[in-house]
Amino acid sequence: MFKSYEDVVAFSKANVDAAVLAGTKFATGMEEVTKEVFGYTTKSFEDAVESVKTVTSCKTAAEAAQIQQKLAKDSWEGFVAESTKLAEMGTVVAKSAMEPIQSRYKSVFETFGK
């Protein structure tokens, strides 16, 4: 356990360091997630503009309906793929941010278990 004031200070410092590291990993991870969201949003907007151009250039209603159906399908598939990617990124960020805290808990239980 603690034999001196220095032991208490070192123990507390390790706790704070773990919290800071967890916060840093979380912030960095969320920055990457945010970049991915903005990239997807930008691409989606550009795709929507192109879709409007494509549909408005159709010569028949049947052609427009067929193109709209394909665009809707492609848009949905892209959305599902991006949602999956963002969910996976979120899982990685959460696990990464929790590593320092979990490591610290393990150390605390080992210390107090003696």
Summary of the structure (lengths in Angstrom):
residues: 114
radius of gyration: 25.2
end to end distance: 7.3
largest distance: 85.6
contacts: 275
relative contact order: 0.14
helix: 92%
strand: 0%
